[in-house]
Amino acid sequence: RRVCGRGEYQYRKNKKAKRIPLRHFNSRIRLLQSRMAKRIPQQFEYFLVLDFEATCDDGKKIHPQEIIEFPVLKVNAKTYEVDSQFHHFVKPKHNPKLTDFCMKLTTITQEEVDAGKPFPVVFEEFDKWIQEDVGLNSKFLFVTCGDWDLKTMLPSQCDLENYQVPVYCKTWLNIKKMTVATLPTF
């Protein structure tokens, strides 16, 4: 718990207070602001923000786990505006009935996945979207919240369907790691 004092911050833990002089706190803020002011030219044209949802259950491992939602936002790296999106629900083949836990966690309904397309169809449409809308020659980077989506789930799903993971899906930015590496700690 932080308590603002005169010219200092106090952090109370176990009834002991660690005092951080305000001048040190302000210097860290100024350092962060100066880093943000020095904009480095962007090397990417687009960020492809991807966040799969997959079959799951509470406390039980579902095997094989399958992608049930395939959403990607194409974000312009200069304006940070969403230029386009790819979004499809995927009909799971091995575990077609979603658990109550999965529906509650993901907010995806059984009707949505029942109306979805099989993974091979969705994946081919995704590849077509990448080629036509994003462009294989453009500079893009996938952005994920963790490594699970592209390191674990996509390769696993591709193995199930005898597909190769495209080369363009083998490089991504884990936003969690970037946040930890970028933000100062106090």
Phi and psi in degrees as GROMACS dihedral restraints (atoms count N, CA, C in turn):
[ dihedral_restraints ]
;  ai    aj    ak    al  type     phi  dphi    fc
    3     4     5     6     1   -95.2    20    10
    4     5     6     7     1   138.5    20    10
    6     7     8     9     1  -128.2    20    10
    7     8     9    10     1   127.2    20    10
    9    10    11    12     1   -80.6    20    10
   10    11    12    13     1   127.0    20    10
   12    13    14    15     1  -116.0    20    10
   13    14    15    16     1  -170.9    20    10
   15    16    17    18     1   -77.5    20    10
   16    17    18    19     1   106.1    20    10
   18    19    20    21     1    72.5    20    10
   19    20    21    22     1    13.4    20    10
   21    22    23    24     1  -160.4    20    10
   22    23    24    25     1   161.0    20    10
   24    25    26    27     1  -106.8    20    10
   25    26    27    28     1   144.2    20    10
   27    28    29    30     1  -114.6    20    10
   28    29    30    31     1   137.6    20    10
   30    31    32    33     1  -116.7    20    10
   31    32    33    34     1   118.5    20    10
   33    34    35    36     1  -103.1    20    10
   34    35    36    37     1   127.8    20    10
   36    37    38    39     1  -147.5    20    10
   37    38    39    40     1   124.5    20    10
   39    40    41    42     1    53.8    20    10
   40    41    42    43     1    41.1    20    10
   42    43    44    45     1    62.6    20    10
   43    44    45    46     1    12.5    20    10
   45    46    47    48     1  -107.7    20    10
   46    47    48    49     1   143.0    20    10
   48    49    50    51     1  -113.3    20    10
   49    50    51    52     1   127.6    20    10
   51    52    53    54     1  -101.1    20    10
   52    53    54    55     1   123.2    20    10
   54    55    56    57     1   -99.1    20    10
   55    56    57    58     1   128.9    20    10
   57    58    59    60     1  -113.8    20    10
   58    59    60    61     1   114.7    20    10
   60    61    62    63     1   -56.7    20    10
   61    62    63    64     1   137.1    20    10
   63    64    65    66     1   -58.9    20    10
   64    65    66    67     1   -32.2    20    10
   66    67    68    69     1   -63.2    20    10
   67    68    69    70     1   -34.4    20    10
   69    70    71    72     1   -70.6    20    10
   70    71    72    73     1   -39.7    20    10
   72    73    74    75     1   -62.6    20    10
   73    74    75    76     1   -47.3    20    10
   75    76    77    78     1   -63.8    20    10
   76    77    78    79     1   -36.4    20    10
   78    79    80    81     1   -67.0    20    10
   79    80    81    82     1   -34.8    20    10
   81    82    83    84     1   -67.1    20    10
   82    83    84    85     1   -39.9    20    10
   84    85    86    87     1   -63.7    20    10
   85    86    87    88     1   -44.7    20    10
   87    88    89    90     1   -62.0    20    10
   88    89    90    91     1   -39.0    20    10
   90    91    92    93     1   -62.5    20    10
   91    92    93    94     1   -45.4    20    10
   93    94    95    96     1   -63.0    20    10
   94    95    96    97     1   -43.0    20    10
   96    97    98    99     1   -63.7    20    10
   97    98    99   100     1   -39.6    20    10
   99   100   101   102     1   -67.2    20    10
  100   101   102   103     1   -36.5    20    10
  102   103   104   105     1   -65.0    20    10
  103   104   105   106     1   -38.8    20    10
  105   106   107   108     1   -70.0    20    10
  106   107   108   109     1   -32.2    20    10
  108   109   110   111     1   -70.1    20    10
  109   110   111   112     1   -30.4    20    10
  111   112   113   114     1   -84.8    20    10
  112   113   114   115     1    83.4    20    10
  114   115   116   117     1   -73.8    20    10
  115   116   117   118     1   125.9    20    10
  117   118   119   120     1   -86.1    20    10
  118   119   120   121     1   135.9    20    10
  120   121   122   123     1   -55.6    20    10
  121   122   123   124     1   135.0    20    10
  123   124   125   126     1   -73.0    20    10
  124   125   126   127     1   129.0    20    10
  126   127   128   129     1   -90.3    20    10
  127   128   129   130     1   -10.7    20    10
  129   130   131   132     1  -109.1    20    10
  130   131   132   133     1   150.1    20    10
  132   133   134   135     1   -89.2    20    10
  133   134   135   136     1   -34.8    20    10
  135   136   137   138     1  -140.1    20    10
  136   137   138   139     1   147.1    20    10
  138   139   140   141     1  -109.2    20    10
  139   140   141   142     1   128.6    20    10
  141   142   143   144     1  -104.2    20    10
  142   143   144   145     1   101.0    20    10
  144   145   146   147     1   -84.9    20    10
  145   146   147   148     1   117.3    20    10
  147   148   149   150     1  -123.5    20    10
  148   149   150   151     1   137.6    20    10
  150   151   152   153     1  -150.6    20    10
  151   152   153   154     1    90.5    20    10
  153   154   155   156     1   -66.7    20    10
  154   155   156   157     1   152.3    20    10
  156   157   158   159     1  -118.5    20    10
  157   158   159   160     1   146.1    20    10
  159   160   161   162     1  -139.6    20    10
  160   161   162   163     1   163.4    20    10
  162   163   164   165     1   -58.8    20    10
  163   164   165   166     1   142.3    20    10
  165   166   167   168     1  -159.7    20    10
  166   167   168   169     1   167.4    20    10
  168   169   170   171     1  -148.1    20    10
  169   170   171   172     1   158.6    20    10
  171   172   173   174     1   -77.4    20    10
  172   173   174   175     1   111.0    20    10
  174   175   176   177     1    75.7    20    10
  175   176   177   178     1     0.1    20    10
  177   178   179   180     1  -121.9    20    10
  178   179   180   181     1   141.7    20    10
  180   181   182   183     1   -88.1    20    10
  181   182   183   184     1   125.3    20    10
  183   184   185   186     1   -92.1    20    10
  184   185   186   187     1   129.3    20    10
  186   187   188   189     1  -130.8    20    10
  187   188   189   190     1   126.7    20    10
  189   190   191   192     1   -82.2    20    10
  190   191   192   193     1   148.5    20    10
  192   193   194   195     1   -77.4    20    10
  193   194   195   196     1   139.0    20    10
  195   196   197   198     1  -128.6    20    10
  196   197   198   199     1   145.0    20    10
  198   199   200   201     1   -67.6    20    10
  199   200   201   202     1   132.5    20    10
  201   202   203   204     1  -118.3    20    10
  202   203   204   205     1   -14.6    20    10
  204   205   206   207     1  -139.7    20    10
  205   206   207   208     1   132.0    20    10
  207   208   209   210     1  -124.0    20    10
  208   209   210   211     1    84.6    20    10
  210   211   212   213     1  -107.6    20    10
  211   212   213   214     1   136.3    20    10
  213   214   215   216     1  -140.5    20    10
  214   215   216   217     1   129.1    20    10
  216   217   218   219     1  -102.4    20    10
  217   218   219   220     1   131.7    20    10
  219   220   221   222     1   -94.9    20    10
  220   221   222   223     1   107.6    20    10
  222   223   224   225     1  -105.0    20    10
  223   224   225   226     1   127.1    20    10
  225   226   227   228     1   -66.8    20    10
  226   227   228   229     1   124.6    20    10
  228   229   230   231     1   -73.0    20    10
  229   230   231   232     1   -14.2    20    10
  231   232   233   234     1   -93.6    20    10
  232   233   234   235     1   -41.1    20    10
  234   235   236   237     1  -101.1    20    10
  235   236   237   238     1   -16.0    20    10
  237   238   239   240     1    61.3    20    10
  238   239   240   241     1    22.5    20    10
  240   241   242   243     1   -92.9    20    10
  241   242   243   244     1   149.1    20    10
  243   244   245   246     1   -78.5    20    10
  244   245   246   247     1   116.2    20    10
  246   247   248   249     1   -82.8    20    10
  247   248   249   250     1   -38.9    20    10
  249   250   251   252     1  -163.0    20    10
  250   251   252   253     1   175.6    20    10
  252   253   254   255     1  -147.4    20    10
  253   254   255   256     1   155.9    20    10
  255   256   257   258     1  -120.9    20    10
  256   257   258   259     1   126.5    20    10
  258   259   260   261     1  -150.1    20    10
  259   260   261   262     1   122.4    20    10
  261   262   263   264     1  -144.8    20    10
  262   263   264   265     1   144.1    20    10
  264   265   266   267     1   -85.7    20    10
  265   266   267   268     1   146.2    20    10
  267   268   269   270     1  -115.5    20    10
  268   269   270   271     1   131.4    20    10
  270   271   272   273     1   -83.0    20    10
  271   272   273   274     1   114.1    20    10
  273   274   275   276     1   -69.4    20    10
  274   275   276   277     1   141.6    20    10
  276   277   278   279     1   -91.4    20    10
  277   278   279   280     1   -44.2    20    10
  279   280   281   282     1   -85.5    20    10
  280   281   282   283     1   -33.1    20    10
  282   283   284   285     1  -129.6    20    10
  283   284   285   286     1    73.3    20    10
  285   286   287   288     1   -69.3    20    10
  286   287   288   289     1   -22.5    20    10
  288   289   290   291     1   -95.1    20    10
  289   290   291   292     1   118.4    20    10
  291   292   293   294     1   -72.6    20    10
  292   293   294   295     1   144.9    20    10
  294   295   296   297     1   -77.4    20    10
  295   296   297   298     1   157.8    20    10
  297   298   299   300     1   -58.4    20    10
  298   299   300   301     1   -39.7    20    10
  300   301   302   303     1   -59.9    20    10
  301   302   303   304     1   -45.0    20    10
  303   304   305   306     1   -62.9    20    10
  304   305   306   307     1   -44.0    20    10
  306   307   308   309     1   -65.5    20    10
  307   308   309   310     1   -37.9    20    10
  309   310   311   312     1   -70.2    20    10
  310   311   312   313     1   -43.3    20    10
  312   313   314   315     1   -66.2    20    10
  313   314   315   316     1   -45.2    20    10
  315   316   317   318     1   -94.1    20    10
  316   317   318   319     1   -15.5    20    10
  318   319   320   321     1    61.9    20    10
  319   320   321   322     1    19.2    20    10
  321   322   323   324     1   -92.2    20    10
  322   323   324   325     1   134.5    20    10
  324   325   326   327     1   -94.4    20    10
  325   326   327   328     1   161.7    20    10
  327   328   329   330     1   -61.8    20    10
  328   329   330   331     1   -37.5    20    10
  330   331   332   333     1   -62.3    20    10
  331   332   333   334     1   -38.5    20    10
  333   334   335   336     1   -65.1    20    10
  334   335   336   337     1   -43.6    20    10
  336   337   338   339     1   -74.1    20    10
  337   338   339   340     1   -32.3    20    10
  339   340   341   342     1   -63.0    20    10
  340   341   342   343     1   -34.9    20    10
  342   343   344   345     1   -83.6    20    10
  343   344   345   346     1    -7.6    20    10
  345   346   347   348     1   -71.1    20    10
  346   347   348   349     1   173.0    20    10
  348   349   350   351     1  -101.5    20    10
  349   350   351   352     1   156.2    20    10
  351   352   353   354     1   -62.2    20    10
  352   353   354   355     1   152.2    20    10
  354   355   356   357     1   -52.8    20    10
  355   356   357   358     1   -45.2    20    10
  357   358   359   360     1   -57.0    20    10
  358   359   360   361     1   -37.7    20    10
  360   361   362   363     1   -68.1    20    10
  361   362   363   364     1   -46.9    20    10
  363   364   365   366     1   -62.6    20    10
  364   365   366   367     1   -41.9    20    10
  366   367   368   369     1   -66.4    20    10
  367   368   369   370     1   -38.1    20    10
  369   370   371   372     1   -67.2    20    10
  370   371   372   373     1   -38.1    20    10
  372   373   374   375     1   -66.3    20    10
  373   374   375   376     1   -37.3    20    10
  375   376   377   378     1   -63.7    20    10
  376   377   378   379     1   -45.7    20    10
  378   379   380   381     1   -60.9    20    10
  379   380   381   382     1   -40.4    20    10
  381   382   383   384     1   -64.4    20    10
  382   383   384   385     1   -41.5    20    10
  384   385   386   387     1   -62.6    20    10
  385   386   387   388     1   -43.0    20    10
  387   388   389   390     1   -59.8    20    10
  388   389   390   391     1   -47.1    20    10
  390   391   392   393     1   -67.0    20    10
  391   392   393   394     1   -43.3    20    10
  393   394   395   396     1   -89.3    20    10
  394   395   396   397     1   -40.0    20    10
  396   397   398   399     1   -93.1    20    10
  397   398   399   400     1   -41.9    20    10
  399   400   401   402     1   -87.7    20    10
  400   401   402   403     1   -49.2    20    10
  402   403   404   405     1    93.8    20    10
  403   404   405   406     1   120.1    20    10
  405   406   407   408     1   -64.9    20    10
  406   407   408   409     1   -23.3    20    10
  408   409   410   411     1   -88.6    20    10
  409   410   411   412     1    -7.4    20    10
  411   412   413   414     1   -79.1    20    10
  412   413   414   415     1   160.0    20    10
  414   415   416   417     1   -93.0    20    10
  415   416   417   418     1   107.4    20    10
  417   418   419   420     1  -132.1    20    10
  418   419   420   421     1   158.5    20    10
  420   421   422   423     1  -139.9    20    10
  421   422   423   424     1   129.9    20    10
  423   424   425   426     1   -73.0    20    10
  424   425   426   427     1   141.3    20    10
  426   427   428   429     1  -123.2    20    10
  427   428   429   430     1   125.0    20    10
  429   430   431   432     1  -129.7    20    10
  430   431   432   433     1   160.5    20    10
  432   433   434   435     1  -100.1    20    10
  433   434   435   436     1    78.2    20    10
  435   436   437   438     1   112.9    20    10
  436   437   438   439     1   171.7    20    10
  438   439   440   441     1   -93.8    20    10
  439   440   441   442     1   -10.8    20    10
  441   442   443   444     1   -55.7    20    10
  442   443   444   445     1   -44.9    20    10
  444   445   446   447     1   -56.4    20    10
  445   446   447   448     1   -54.0    20    10
  447   448   449   450     1   -99.3    20    10
  448   449   450   451     1   -18.9    20    10
  450   451   452   453     1   -88.8    20    10
  451   452   453   454     1   -34.3    20    10
  453   454   455   456     1  -113.5    20    10
  454   455   456   457     1   -57.5    20    10
  456   457   458   459     1   -70.1    20    10
  457   458   459   460     1   -48.4    20    10
  459   460   461   462     1   -63.4    20    10
  460   461   462   463     1   -46.9    20    10
  462   463   464   465     1   -59.4    20    10
  463   464   465   466     1   -38.9    20    10
  465   466   467   468     1   -63.9    20    10
  466   467   468   469     1   -45.6    20    10
  468   469   470   471     1   -65.1    20    10
  469   470   471   472     1   -40.8    20    10
  471   472   473   474     1   -64.1    20    10
  472   473   474   475     1   -39.3    20    10
  474   475   476   477     1   -60.3    20    10
  475   476   477   478     1   -42.0    20    10
  477   478   479   480     1   -59.6    20    10
  478   479   480   481     1   -34.7    20    10
  480   481   482   483     1  -101.8    20    10
  481   482   483   484     1     6.3    20    10
  483   484   485   486     1    57.6    20    10
  484   485   486   487     1    44.3    20    10
  486   487   488   489     1  -110.6    20    10
  487   488   489   490     1   151.9    20    10
  489   490   491   492     1   -88.7    20    10
  490   491   492   493     1   139.8    20    10
  492   493   494   495     1   -72.5    20    10
  493   494   495   496     1   124.3    20    10
  495   496   497   498     1   -60.9    20    10
  496   497   498   499     1   148.0    20    10
  498   499   500   501     1   -56.5    20    10
  499   500   501   502     1   -38.5    20    10
  501   502   503   504     1   -67.2    20    10
  502   503   504   505     1   -12.2    20    10
  504   505   506   507     1   -96.7    20    10
  505   506   507   508     1     8.7    20    10
  507   508   509   510     1  -100.7    20    10
  508   509   510   511     1     2.8    20    10
  510   511   512   513     1  -129.3    20    10
  511   512   513   514     1   131.1    20    10
  513   514   515   516     1  -155.2    20    10
  514   515   516   517     1   167.0    20    10
  516   517   518   519     1  -111.0    20    10
  517   518   519   520     1   122.5    20    10
  519   520   521   522     1   -85.9    20    10
  520   521   522   523     1   107.4    20    10
  522   523   524   525     1   -62.9    20    10
  523   524   525   526     1   -27.4    20    10
  525   526   527   528     1   -64.4    20    10
  526   527   528   529     1   -46.9    20    10
  528   529   530   531     1   -65.5    20    10
  529   530   531   532     1   -39.3    20    10
  531   532   533   534     1   -65.1    20    10
  532   533   534   535     1   -39.3    20    10
  534   535   536   537     1   -63.7    20    10
  535   536   537   538     1   -46.0    20    10
  537   538   539   540     1   -63.3    20    10
  538   539   540   541     1   -39.9    20    10
  540   541   542   543     1   -72.9    20    10
  541   542   543   544     1   -25.6    20    10
  543   544   545   546     1   -95.4    20    10
  544   545   546   547     1   -42.3    20    10
  546   547   548   549     1   -78.2    20    10
  547   548   549   550     1   137.6    20    10
  549   550   551   552     1   -72.3    20    10
  550   551   552   553     1   152.1    20    10
  552   553   554   555     1  -102.9    20    10
  553   554   555   556     1   149.7    20    10
